[in-house]
């Protein structure tokens, strides 16, 4: 019977989301706000249709885990190193200064020091889930400003452990700050550093052989299961030493980003991430106590507005001190202004442990939930306002911000790394055109990697894999497999989602060519000794880089 209740709860949440999310998108408010509204409607403050909020929330938290895992897949170690010391300084100073300012205000309101520090810690953290989702929806996650916001969020995740240790010390000492806090914090830092080191060492040694072994089984189900094992296993390990599960998932994603399997992994994890992240936002909405909020509506609204504006101003000032442009500083202040999901955990534990008075804790719950709900709207309005104020310098800076993304644009996507695929890759390299190869054969992947070629494991007949491989930004797709049925499936997948993307393929007979033309292929090349040269010529000629005679001259 308990299981039936859980099924009914999930069905109610899904139904509410199906109704609320499209409605919010039609009103140009974004899906996150739709999920939050759906949670308020079905939660205890609304119609009370969901019986067990905590069980659903525990499941939904995996959505945040998978979100950080997919972000990690985009963040290689080299890319992380390029973030730089100014971002590190901004993240650390934001945490320290926000805690100091908020704690001082709570102290002035007449609450004890322990309560002030806990509230300060709760409000200093921003919402990783909401911020990254909104940035992703606005295609800003890969901009310089988006990467800085991500780095600050990760530093905030690292700060979770010290606050949990501090709370434990407060509970043991009857809610008073004592000298015992420093050894406890030092031990927590050592444990965290040791855990991160072990994860990186073990991951870099064992991860690629593990995925290669799974890949050789040629089972998509086993590969997906291994992906879940890596993501959830690493998350469990970091949580076990006092860090957040989300931070562990990010580390796991970074490790896989260094391998040739990242595109297929990203495609496999996407369905889990989307559904569970939606459930997470819905459960956040269910925590909003509508009756208490209405009783204290002006106080809640005032505190929420003070939090959003105050935190925005503080982050903007700190960003300027670390030499970020005024416009980027304003955007960072807006996107990181809310409180986050960690506040629910810390405040809940602090109220139960006696460190924070119950009435203060419940009031802060409302402020946190309200700030998270207001974030999509706040970011949208703030972004428009900043855009109106931007000058020509801002336009120039925006172009600089996007240069890394532009470098990854206009590559050619090659499907298959057999003899023909290698010839195509060789020709493209000769003309300085970037390319990326998708291959299903472990042997060919290893051969490509041995030649330092960008060969990745992935099923190109899946739209999700094509998107993960950057098909939206590619200049063409070359299908170089020898299997006509595989070629047809790939062409159909590409054409279903990328209607204007040129597609070229080798064919073995006229019947296959006719089927491919019906599927929308741009050009077919008969299977001859020169098929690789002809395919490369078709792509280069389409891009006006050279003729087939030029290529013949190069080959000699």
C-alpha positions, 0 to 999 in steps of 0.5 A: 500500500505504501508503494501505491501511495508513492506511485500516486504521488509521482503521477500527481506531480507529473500531471501537475508538471504537464499542465503547469510547465507548458502554461508557464512557457506560453507566458514566457516565464520558463519551465523552472517557474512552472515546476515550482508553481505545480509544487505549490498547487499539489503540496500541503499549502495547495490541494494537499494531493501529495502524501509523502513529500520527503520520499519524493524529494529524496528521489528528486535530489538525484536530478541535481546530481545528474545535472552536475554530472552533465555539467562535468562532462563539458568541463575538462581539467584544462578548461577548469584550469583556465578559469583562473585565480580571480574566479577563485577569489570571487567565490571565496570572498562571496561566501565569507562576506555574505556570511559576515553581512547576513550574520551581522544583520541577524545578530542586530535583530536580537538572535544568538551568534549560533543562529546568526552564523547558521542563517548566514551560511544558509543564505550565502549558498545559491541554487545550483539547480535553478541557476544552471538550468536557467543559464542552459535554457538561455544558452549562456552556460558556455559563455565566460559569465556562465563559466564564472557562475558555475565556478562560484557554485562549485566553490559554494558546494565545497563550503557545504562540509564546513557548515555541516561540521560547524552545526555538529559542533554547535549541537554538541556544545549546546548551541555555543561557538567554542574553540572546538570548531577549529580542529573539527573544520581542519579534519573535515578539510583533510577528509575532503581533500583526501576524498577528491584526490582518491577519486581523481587517482582511482578514476583516471586509472580505472575509468577508461578500462571499465568503460572500454570493457563495457563498450565491448559488450555492445549492450546499450543497457549495460553501458547506461547502467555503468554510467549510473554506477559511476555518477551515483557511486562517486556522489555517494563517496563525496557525501560520505566524507561530508561534501555534497552529492552534486559535487561528487557527480561533477567530479565524475563528469569531469573524469569521463570528459577526459575519455572518448565516451563522453558523448554517449554518456551524455546522451544516456544520462539526459532522460534521467536528468530532465525528469528528476530535475523537474521533480526536484523543482516541484518538491521545492514548490511543495515546501512553500507554506502558503498560509504562513506566507500570507500571514506574513506576506509583507515581511516575507516579500520584504526579506526576499527582495532584500536578499535578492537585491542585497546579494546582487549588490554584494556580488557585483561589488566583489566582482568589480574588485576582482576586475570583472567588467561592470556588465558581467558583474551585474549579470553575476550578481543577478544570477547568484542572488537567490538562496539555494536548496542547501538552505533547506537542509542546513536550516532544518537540521539547525532548527531540530538541533536547537541552534536556530529558533523555530520561528526564525527557521520557518521564516527563512524557509519561506524566504529561501523558497520565495527567492528560488521561485522568483529567480527565473523572473528576476534573471529575465528582467535583470538581463533585459535591464543590463542589456539596455545599459550595455555599450559598444564595449559590452558588445566587444566583450561579448564577442570575446566571451564567446570565442571559445564556443565559436572555436568549437563551431563549424566542425565536420561530424564523421560517422565511422572510422574505417578506411573511408572515414580515415581518408575523410579525416585526413583530408579535412585535417589537411585543409585545417577544418576541425572534425569529430568522429563517432564510432561504435567499434572499440577496436577502431576507437582505440586505433583512432586514439593511438593516432591522436584523432578525436574519435568518440564512442557513440551511436550516431543514429540517436538524436541525443548523441548527435546533439551531444557531439555538437551537430547543431554547430557542425557544418556537415555530417559525413556518414562513412560506414559500410552498412546501408541500413545504419547509414539510412538510420543516421540520415533520418536521425540527422534530418529529423532534428537538423533540417538544414545540415548538409549530409554526405554518405557513401553508398553501395548501390543505386537502391540505397542511394534512392532511399537516402535521397528520399530521407533527405540526404544532401549528396551521395558518393558511389562506393569506389576506390576514391570514395574517401577523396570524393566525400572530402571533396563534397564537403570542402566544395560545399564550404568553398575550401577547394575542389576535387582537383586540389585534393588530388594534387595534395594526395599526389 
